[in-house]
Amino acid sequence: MKLFRRRFTTPGAPPGTTAHVAFPHPPSIRVLSYNAAELIERERVSVEEAVGLVAPGRVTWIDCRGLGDGTLVQALGERLGLHPLALSDVVNTGQRPKVEAYDEQLFLIVRMVTLDSEKSLEWDQLSIFLGKHFVVSFQETPPDCLDAVRERIRSGRKPRSQIRTLGPDYLACMLVDATVDGYFPVLEHYGERIESLEENLFATRRKDILGSLYHTRRDLTSFRRAVLPLREALLHLQRDAEAAISTRARLHLRDTLDHTAQVLDLNDDYSDLTAQLVEMHLSLTARKTNEVIRVLTLVTAIFIPLTFIAGVYGMNFDRGHPANMPELGWSLGYPFFWCLCLVTTGALVAIFYRLGWLRR
């Protein structure tokens, strides 16, 4: 798994050139054009129809899902006056989260994250253009985490809902906020995974737990690589007095910035805990190895004197001479040998126990 499925242009190509790479999903344009009294929602519209809904007094959200047709992206950018350098970053996916100003437009890149069927991270680049009367969003794959924003627009006339009464800058902030809110369920999944790994760490079943810990730590590292630049970009946007963000929308942007800080704090906590579990696993493994070595050492220490005794009495001497091991001719020599071995073993075990070497 790679954090950035980066696509590069040909070396030496002029700025603004898009990479000629086939995307798996063909583009599909959805438009939501609204004001406080009216909502127009269209799906699978053409570029001409989408641009035709952009008008003063309304906020038009052109949502292009899928980048399989670079010609359509280029045509939409030309009709709306989107900067070629920004369009190049849309198609050449894998960009760092950032905020850039182009004349009267604002260009934002954030990264959406989901969990695939194998519970691994799956990243998707979300590119957002903020214009005077419109918001254009581009994303690599159709699934996203923006359905909550669409539902708020549809039910915008309900009490406490203000998305239909505010401008496109507020909508752009809500898209970024929904993307950041999508980080929390993913982090919750990793929190549960770390708790499970911690429980299994002290259980008897610790097979391949080290690989799971390293996989989790790698995912959290890639998560930080995506969120940290986003916080820097939002901080820059929050402090820039000339940005195309109104004071009212900037209050909500500050809340999004706070959520980003919470995500980073949780990610750092989980990363530290994962590193501690890795160290604890290695410590437990080393401790178990030391216990095995200690047992083998004690067994060896017990059998060394027994081996010495057996070696002495196993020597071939001439028994005809009275000084050559006369106890070999003794009728109780064999029981004496075993008594000597048992006494030696008992003495060594008592000494080792007294020293605490046989205790856990």
Secondary structure, 3 states (H helix, E strand, C coil): CCCCCCCCCCCCCCCCCCCCCCCCCCCEEEEEEECCCCEEEEECCCHHHHHHCCCCCCEEEEEEECCCCHHHHHHHHHHHCCCHHHHHHHHCCCCCCEEEEECCEEEEEEEEEEECCCCCEEEEEEEEEECCCEEEEEECCCCCCCHHHHHHHHCCCCCCCCCCCCCHHHHHHHHHHHHHHCHHHHHHHHHHHHHHHHHHHCCCCCCCHHHHHHHHHHHHHHHHHHHHHHHHHHHHHHHCCCCCCCHHHHHHHHHHHHHHHHHHHHHHHHHHHHHHHHHHHHHHHHHHHHHHHHHHHHHHHHHHHHHHHHHHHCCCCCCCCCCCCHHHHCCCHHHHHHHHHHHHHHHHHHHHHHCCCCCC
